Each structure stands twice: as C-alpha cells, then as structure tokens.
Amino acid sequence: MDFVLLTTAVEVAGRWRELAERLVKVSRQQMDAYEAPHRDKNGVVDSEAMWKPAYDFLVTWAAQIGDSYRDVIQELHMGLDKMKSPITKRWKHLTGTLILVNCLDVLRSSAFSPAAQDDYAI
C-alpha cells in the first residue's frame, strides 16, 4: 500500500488538493497544515516537492480508512477517477499499479500453493 500511496503522491503532486477534496472533506486550513512542514524560507512549497504534502495527506487518509489495503485502493481509485481530467486516463501505469496491488492476494495464493501433478501440461 505504501508503494501505491507514494506513486499516487508523485503523480498527483500539484493537484493533491483536488484529490483530497474528492476523497474527504478537507478544509483549506487542513491542506495548509499538510504543506507547512515543506515550505521554504519564503513560505512556498517548491513544485518539485509538492509530492511530500500529497504523501502526508494520503498516509493520514489511508489510516482513517482502516487496515484493508483493498478498501484504501478502491477508494483511492474512485477519488482519482472523480478528478477533473482524471490522471488515471493519462497515466495508465497508475491504474495498472492499482490493479496489480489489488490482485496481489490472488497472485500470491496461486504462485505459492502446492499444485497437483495433473495440473502440469507436457
């Protein structure tokens, strides 16, 4: 889940406030609080560092969703799709990452389950 949150934060970066509004009711003061630790001497968050408040927000938001990474990923994907000009339409790898992580349990159980000898093709 950390990989998905970090990837999303980097991809969303400057648009993280829009995503935050799609995921949960967040006040302007709360958004400013996420950016505060990342401001420079002039009180500005550099555009290249904008992923940091995005990541801080996503980690906090995910903790409120609960322990199920599937629920977090599902809610995140729906929030991304609700954005104006959704990033999931342009950045197919993000959608692919969300699908992959969501399917990990099935992949793990298939890859590491003992298979009967009759299951092998010759």
N, C-alpha and C positions, 0 to 999 in steps of 0.2 A: 504494500500500500504506500510505503514511503516513496518508492520509485514513481508511482502514478502521481502522487501529490507534488513531488519535485518537478517531474516532467511537465505537469499542468502549469505549475507556477512559472516555469521558464517560458513556456509557450504563451501563456496569457499575459504575463508581465505587466505592461502598462494598462491593460484592460482588466486588471484584477478587481477593481471596484465594481465594474459592471457584473462580473461573475458573482461577487459577494452579494450584490443586490438580488441576483437570480436565485441564489441558494438559501438566503436567510435575510431577515430584516436586520440591516446593519446601519447604524446612524453614521452621519458624517464624522462625528467625534470619535466613534469606534474605529473608523477607517483611518483617521488621522493618527490614532494611537498605534495602529499597526505600522505606520510609516515612520513615526517619531524616532525609533532607535536607529533608523537607516538614513536619517537626514545628515547632510554635511554642515559645515560651519555657517553656510548661508541659509540653512533651513530647507534645502531642496534634496529630494531623492533623485540621484542620478538615474537616467533612463536604463542604463545597463545594470543597475542594482534594484530595479523595480520588482524583480522576481522574489526578493527577500521578504517584503511585506506580504506579497501574494502567498508565499510558502507559509509564513507565520499564520496568516488567516486560515489557509487550508488545513493546517495541522490542528488548529484550535477548533475549527468547524467539524473536522472529521472525528475528533474526540467526543464532540457532542452527539454525533450520530450513533456512536456505540462501537462495539467490538467487531461487528461483522464487516469485513472489508468489502464484501459483495454489496451490502447496503450503501456503503460510502461511495463505491464506484458507480453504482446505479444512479444515486442522487447527483453525483458529480457530472456524469454524462448527460443527464437530463438538464442540469443547470447550464452546461456548455452549449447544449442544443438550443436553449432558450435565449442565448445572447443574440444581439443584433449582429448580423453577418457572422453566424456561428463558426468558431475556429475549427470545429470538428469536420466541417465541409472542406476546408482548405488543407488542414493538416491531417491527412489520412493516417499517419503513423500514430497520432494520439488516439484516434479511435481504435486502431489496431492494438495499441498497448492496453487500452481499457478492456477490450475483448479478451486478449491474452491473459491478463491478470484475473479476469472474471472466470476464465476456464481452467485456471491452474489446478484446482482440486481434481477435476476430471482427468487432466493430463497426468497428474501425479499418480492417481489411483490406477490408471491404465498402464503407465510406464513401469510401475513397481509392484504390480500384482502378479502373483505366480500364474502362469498360463499353462493350460493343459497341453500335452504333446500334440493332440489332434488339431490344435489351433494353427499350427505352422504349415505354410504352403511350401511345397517342394518343387 
